[in-house]
Amino acid sequence: MKRSPAKMLAVLLALAFLLSGCASRFERLEDVSSALYIAEVASSFPQTFMPWFSRDGVAPTISSMIYSTLLSYDDITDTYQPNLAAEWAYLDRQGQPLITADGRVDYARLEEEYSGKDTAFIPVRFALNPQATWSDGQPVTVRDIVFTFDLATNQKRSNHAGALVWANDLMHKYDQSTGRLRRQGIYTYDTGANEAGYPVSEAEKDHVFYFEVSKVLGAITPLVSTILVLPEHIYGSLVSIEQPINNTDPSPELRHAYENPVGCGPYQLDRTNTNSQEIVLTRRADYHLKAPDGGALYKVDVLKFVLFQEINVAIYALKKGHVDVLDASVSANYARLFEHEPGISLFSAPGIFAQTLVINLNPPPERTNAMREQLTNPLLRRAIALAIDQDALIGYVLSGRGRKVPMGLVREGVLHNPRADLIQGLMEERLRQANEILDSLYPDKDDKGYRLSSGSRLSFQVLGSPGEQDLINYLQVLLQKIGVEVRYAPKGNSPENTYLYGGNFDMTLQGVSFTPANVDIMMNAHYCNLNRSSNYGRLKDEQLNARIASMRTTLNREYKYQLVQEIEELAAAHYYKLPLYCQDVLSAARTDRFTGWVVSPGVGAFNMDSLSRLTPSGQKGR
């Protein structure tokens, strides 16, 4: 009997589901509690839960639920929401909050107060929520804040380069070679706040603290919304220069702390039921943030993260009712699997990352070769940019589920500059322009129609992952139209160290996102920094660097955004990071046990907003 391809796929997926060890994962079908089953696609689950360990896979998701930041930041509304901190404000020279009548930052007064050269920093006052506690019942106090941020600025004790970047604009500085404090920038009742002119009463001593931050409008954002606060009473006595917190060979006590996290977030680890195949979190009844009606802010009592090593198997598990939601972006190629599927909804959210083709502009001498020398010519790069058909890429690679991106790499909002979009017009005319440019540079072609440079085919490798081969293959089709060959080259497990930081590549793919919250850090990282940063192609432009430095240091927000738009134009003119598309984020979730799923830009259905809105549907899994 001949089976249809669809039936054969179902058989193969079912077999894979059984062989993967998932045959025993039928508990959701019989579970009448409010537990939510989340499918995670990864090679393995983390066995330790120190929140600064990893930014990959499920680790940051788990960390953000067990631990908390001081505040959360909303890019869309440009507002900060309470988290561990209930209040915060920049202060004027008299110690008064610089806020408007509606409680927002008064940027006009901030500029007026601190734009001069008589001070290098801005003081910021915070007050912790007095109801915030750790999961072992201990209160969250300023001692935890001092410990966390002091640690983040001390590379010797943290052994964590990321934390050092997050805290870069905090004026609390260590000598990174000796681990000795050079400048204090965190003040509490017990660490000299009153002596430094920052009033803290005895009644406030556990909850009020001050930061001194550099005069950068975006300086506060990574400090308050990226750094997860750690418990001083757990880690304080365990961490030293000899035993840094980010430790691949921790002491038994430090390892125990890693494996048994004590957090201040809305959920805590169920250590008993957590194993290599499942991570279980339970909601804390004593979490300090509440819903408007005074009830629990998050509605789901138990979260069960279930490991799947193949996306196909995870999809099959969702379709058969063994999990509630995929915590992974679903490829557009799989979208049709969920059409007309009872009890399952496919959600689409606009992406926030522009996928770009990065060209190596400036390889080090030891990495230079004949082909890479050709890429230093901006006319060749412009011709390549002209030949990239974003509509065709979106249609072929994303099945239409994506959006075009301008050359300035900012799609919309206050930062978008339409003048930075240097590539416009119909594809027929663009291809004519591209070929005209290349006819003047490389008039000779081989028998396949590819252009020749000194007798050799104009040919470049594009570093990518296996999942990016379709994209690179279609780029090959597009660039063949102008006589330029590109070929897929696997980038391996550690491409930054192997190829990218050292400039050992022709082209590569890279996601780029510029927002009001991150431009201070990310524009510098993508266009200026030549030392192990996102500036993989090693762009050098003194005018661009000067604009980025001015953008970072101005306290005039309107002028800051004007400079960002100028930077977009200057960067676009290099034809360095060529936009390909912005992929929609697709996610799938069942609606037979829970309803109320929501999505927002850049995230799937499983997110904290969904957890605050989900309600049981009153039905068992099918």
N, C-alpha and C positions, 0 to 999 in steps of 0.2 A: 504494500500500500504506500502510495507516494504522499509525503507530508508537505504542506505549504511551508515557505520560509518562515512565516510568523510562528507557526506551530513548532517548527524545529527550534527557533529561538527560545520559545517558552520551555521546551524540553531541556535545552542546554542550560538555561538559567536555573531551572528547578534542580538539575543535577549539580550545578555549581553551588547552589544554596545548601544542598545536603552535604556535599563534599567539603564545604568550607567550615563545617562544624556548627552550622546554624540550625541543624535539625531540632536541637533542643530548645530553640528560642521561640517557643510558642506561648510564653507566659502572658503576653499582652492580650491574647485572645480570651484568656480566662480572667484577666485582671479587671475588677470592678472598681478599683480605687481611682484616684485622680493622678496616677503616675503617668508621666509623659515619656514615651520611648523615642529616642533620637538616634537616627542612623549616622554614624561617623565613618567616613571612608579614609583609611590610613593603613600604613603597614603595621603599626602597633600603637598601643596606648602608652602614655607616660606612666611611670611607676612612682614618680615623685612629684610634688606639687608646690615647689618653691616658685612663686609667680614670676620671678625674673629669669628663670631658666631658659624658656623657649618662647618664641613668637610664632611658632609653626603649628599647623594642625589644630587639634582640639585644645592644646595647652592654654592659649590665651582666653578661649571661651570659658574653660573651667576656672581659670584664675580670676576672671572678671566677675564671676559669681560667688567665689569664696572670699575674695578681697574687695576693697573699694579704693577709689581715688578720692581726693578732696572734693572735687566738683566734676560735673560732666559738662561738655561743651556741645552746643548745637550750631553746626556750620550754617544752616539755613536761616536761622533767626538771629545768629550772632549773640546768643545768650548763654549764660552759665547757670546750671541748675544745682541745687544743694545735693551733697552726697554725705561724706563725713563732715565736711564743713557746712554749717548752717548759714554763715554770713561771711562776706569778704568785701574788701574795698581798697582801692588805691587811696593813699592819704596825701593831703597837701602839706605844706611846710609847718602848719600849725597842728598837724595830726588829725585834721577833719576829713571825713570820707569825700572823695571826688565822685559823687553820684548825682544823677539828674533826679527830677521830681518823680519819675516813674521807676526809679531804682536801678537804672542802667549806668554804665561807666560814662562819666562826663569827659569825653575825649577832648573837648575844646579847652576846658580848664586844665586838664592833664598836660596838654601841650604848653599852655601859658605858664604853668608852674614849673615844668622841668625841661623845657627846650634849651635852656642855657647850659653853659659849660661848667657851672659852679658845683655841679654834683654829677656823679656817674651812675646813680641808681635811683630807683623809686621804691619807697616803703609800701608794703601791703599788709593790712591787718586781716587776720582770720579768726573766726570763733567756731570751734567744733560743736557739733550737736551733742549736748550733754547726755542724751539717751543712747548714743552709740556705744556698743560693747563688742568685745571679741566673743567668739563662739564658745569659749570656756568661761564666760561670764565676767571677765575682767573688763573694766571700762576702757574705752579708747581715750587717751590723753595726749597732751603735747609731748610727753616723753616718747611716744611712738612716732610722732612727726619728726622730732629732732633726730631720733635714731635712723629713720628711713631716709630723710633727705641728706643728712650728714654722710650716711653710707653711700648714697647715690653719687655724691661728689668726690668720694675717695676711692680711686681706682685700686689702691692697694688692698683695701678691705672688702671691696665689692667684687673685684675681678670681673667687672661687667661694663664693657664699652658702651653698650646701649644706654645704661643708666646714666653714664657720664654725659652722653649727648642730650638725654631728656632734661637733665639738670644744668645744662650749659649756661643758661641765663640767670641762674640763682647765684647771687654774689657771695657765695659760701665756697671758698676755694682751698684746695689742698695742693701741696707740692706732690705731684704724681710720682716722683722718684723716691721720695722719703716717706710719704704718707702723713706728713705733718701739716696741720692746719695753718694756712697763710693768712686767711681773712675770714672773719666771722660774718655770716649773713642770715642766720636764723636766731631769733630772740624770743625767749620765754621768761616767765617770772624768775626761774631759777638759773637762767643763763644770761643775765644782764640786761633784760629788756628795759627796766625802769632806769637803769644807769645810762643806757643809750638814748633815752628820751622817748621810749615807747611804753606808755603807761599800761600796767597790768595790775589789777587789785588782787589781794590775796584770795578773794572769792572766785576770781577768774583764772587763777594760776594753772589749773588743769586743762583749760579749754581755749585760752587766747594766746596767739603767737603771731610773730611778725616775720615776713621775708623782706629782704632787700633784693630787688631784681634789676637787671640791666635795663637801660632805657630803650627797650624794643617793645613795640605794641603787642606783638605776639608772644612775648617772653613768658607770660603767665600760663598760656594754654597748655604746653606740654607738662609743666610742673603740676598743674592741678588736675588734668584730665588723662594723663598717661601713667604717672608713677603710682603704682599700687602700694598702699601703706602697709608696713610690716609690724608685727607685734614685738615691741622691745622686750617684754618680759619673757618671750620665747627665744629670740635670737640674740639679744644683747650680750649674754654671757658666753655665747658659742662662737661669735664671729671675731676674727682678729686678722692681722696681716698674714699670720701663718695659716689661718683657717678662714679664707674669704667666703662670703656667702654664696657666691657662684663657684661651686667646688666640685670637681670631678672625682675627688678622693676625700669625701667628707669624713669627719669623726663619727663614731656611732651615734653620739648625741645629735649632731647636725643632720645626719641621715634620718634619724627618727623624726626630727622636726619637718624635714622635707616630706616624709611619707604620711605624717599625721598633721595636716595643716590646721592652724588656728587662725581663722579669718574674721573679718568684720563686715563681710558682704551678706547678701540675702539668703545664701545657701551654705550648707556645710557638707563636708565629705562624709559619707557613710562608709567608714573604713571596712566594716565587717563584710559588706556586700559588694565591695569594689574589688575587681580582679583584672587580669590581663585582657579579658573580653568585654568587661562592662564597668563603667564608672557610675556610681550612684550618688546623687546629691539630694539632701533633704532640706526643705524650707525651714528657716529659723523663725520661730514664733516671736522672738524678741528683737527682730530686725527693726531698726529705729525709724526708717522711712515707712510711712503708711499711705494708704489710698485716701482720697478726699473724704470718704465716709468714715474714716478711722479704722477700717479693716485692713487686712493684709494687702500690701501693694502688689505682690505677685501671687497669682491665683493657683499655681500648680504646686502641690505638696512635695512630689518626688520627681526628680529628673533621672532617667536612666539612659546613659549614652552607650550605645551598642556598637561594637567594632565590626566593620566589614572591610575586607581588603580589596574588594572590587566594586566599582560603582554599579555594574550590572547586577550583582548580587543584592546590593542595597536597594536598588530599584524594584527588584523582584520581591524583596521582603516588604517594601512599602505597599506594592500592589496586592500582596496577599494578606496584609493586615498585621504583620509582625512588628511594625514600627509605625509611629505617628507622623514623622517628618524626617526629611533628609536635611542634615546640616551640611549641605554642600551645594555648590552651584551646579545646576543640571545643564549639560550641554544642549545647545539648541537642536542637535541631532536626535536627542531623546524626547523632545517636547511632545511629539506626536503620540508617544506611549501613554500619555496621561489624558489625551483628548477623549471626551465622552466616558471617562472612567468613573463609575459611581463611587462616591465617598472620597474622592481625591480632587484637590484643586491645584492647578499650576499657577504660581504667582510670578509676576514679572516686575522687577524694579529697575529703574535706570542705573547703569553702572557709574562709578566715580573714577575709574582708571582709564586713561587713554592708552591703548596698546600702540607702541611706537616701534619703528625700525631705527635702531641706533647705529650710526656710522662712525667708525674709528677715524677720527680726524687727525690725531696726533700721537701715533704709536711711538714708544721709546725707540731709540736707535737700534737696539738689539732685536726689536720686534718688527722692524720695517722690512718690507719686501716690495717687489715691483707693482703688485696689484694694490697694496695699501697706499703706495705713493700716489696712485691715480685718484684715490678717494680724498686726498687733500685738496683737490680742485673743486671749488664750490659750484662750477658750471656742471660738472658731472653729477654732483649731488642734487642740483636743481632738476636736471633731466630725470633722475630717478624719482624725485618727488612728483614731477608732472605725470609720470607714467603710473603712479599708484591710484587705482580706481577704487575709492572707498566703497562706493555703492556695490560694485561687483564683489568685493571682499565680504561685505555684510551679507549679501545674498548667498554667496557660496559657502563661506566659512561659518556664518552665524545663522543661516537659514532665515535671514531678514530680521533677526532679533538683536539689533544694535543701532548705534547712531554715529553719524559722521563727526569728525573732530577737526577743528581748524589748526593751522600751523602753530598758533600760539599755545595750543594744548589746553586752553581753558574754554569750555563750551558755553557757559552761561553765568549770570550773576554779576556782581560788582567788579569782578576781575577781568571779565571777558573783553577783549579788544578786537573788533572785527577787522581793523587795519592790519593785524598780524597775519591774516589769512592770505598769504602770498600766492597760493595755488587756487585758481578759480577757472571757471569756464567749462565748456563741453569737452568730453574726453577726446573726441576727434581732433579738436584744435590743440589740446594739451599734448597729444602724441605728436602732432606735427611740430610743435615747438621743441619738444624733447629731441626728436630726431634731427631737427635742424641744428640744435646745439651739438649733438654728438657727431653729426656729419662733419662739422668743423674740427672736432677734436680727434675723431677716430674714423676716417673715411673708408678704411679697408675693412672687409668682412670675410669670414671664412665661409665654407660651403653650406653651413647651417644658418647663415645670416647673422652670426654673432660678430660683434666688432672686435678688431684686433688692435692691440697696443704693443708695438715693437715686435710684431709677428705672433704674439700670444693672445689667446682669447681673453676678452675682458670678462673675468669670472671671479665671483666672490662667494665665500661661505657665510651662511647665516646660522649662528649658534641658536639652538632651540631644544626644547624638551620633546619627547615622543608625542605628547599631546598637541604640539604646535606644528607638526609636520604638514597637516592640511593647509595651514596658513602659509607656510614657507613654499609649499608646492604651488599654491596659487599665485604667490608673488613671482615665482619662476615664470608662470604663464604671462603675467602682466609685463614683466621686464623684458621678456623675450621680444616683445613688440618694439622695443627700442634697441635690440641687439645686445643686451646686458644679461649675462648668465648669473644666476644665484643658485646655490646648492645647500641643502640641509646639512648641518654639522651638529652632532650631539654634544650638548654642553656638560653632561655628567652631573654628579651629585654636588659638587662644590665649584660652580663656575666662577664665582667672584674671585676666589683664590687662585684657581687654575688658569683662567683666561682674562677676566674682566678688569680686575684691579691693575694687572700688569700690562694691559693694552695688547694682549695676544689674541686678536680676533679681527675679522673684517667688518662684520655686522652682527648685531644681536637684537633680540626682542626685549622690550622693557615696558612695564606698566608705569605710567606717570600720572600723578594727581596733584594739582595745585589748588589749594583752598585758602580762604582768609586765615584759617587756623594754622596752616603749615608753611606758607610761602617763605617765612623768615628762615626756616631750616631747609626746606626742600629746594628752593631756587638756588641757594648757595650750594647744596649738595649736588644738584644736577648740572650746574653750569660753571661753578667756580673751583670747588675743592678738588685737588689733584691727588689727594692722599686717601686711598681706600674709601671712596665715596661713590655715589650714583652717577658721577660724571665719567662713565665708563670710557667714552671716546676721547676724554682728556681735552675738552674744549678750553681754549685760552683766548680771552678777549678782555683787555684792560677796561674798555669802556663799559662793557657788560658787567664786569666785576664791580666797577665803581657805582653803577646804578643799583646793583643788588646791595652793596654796602650802605648806600644812601637810603634805600627802601627799608632796610633793617633798622636804621637808627632814627629815622624821622618819627616824631610824635604827632605829626599832622596826618590823621587817618585818610583824609581826602587826597593829600599829596602822596601818601603811601600807595594807595590804589592806582593813582596816576603813574607812579614809577613802575608798578607791577605791569601795567599795560605797555609802558615803554620797553620793559624787559622782554615782554612777549615778542615785540617787533624785532628787537635786536637779536634774540635767540632764533626766531624763525628765519631770519636772513642768512643764518649759517647752514640751513638745511641739514641739521645735525640729528635731531630726533624727529623722524618723519611720522606723522600720525597715520594710523591704519584704520582704527575704529574705536568706539567705546561700546563694549559688550554689555547687553542687559544681563542682570543677575536673575536667573531663573531658579525657582525652588518649588518643591512639591510637598504637600502635606495632606494628611487624611482629615476628613471632617465628620467622621462617624462617631468619634468620642469627644472631640473638642471643636468648638467653633470660636471665631474671633481672631483668626490669624491676620496680622497686618505686616506690611512691608514698607521700607523706606529706602531712599537712595543708597545703593551699594551693599544692601544686606538682603538675606533671604527671609523666609517665613519664620525661622527660628531665631528670635531675638528678644531682648528684654521688653520691648513694647508689646510683643505678642504675649509674653508671660504675664504681663499686667492686665491683659484683656481676655485671655482664653477662659471659656466657661465650658463645663462638661455638657455634652449634648444629651446625656441621659441614655445613651445607647452603648451596648457592648460592642467590642470589635467583632467584625463579621467572622 
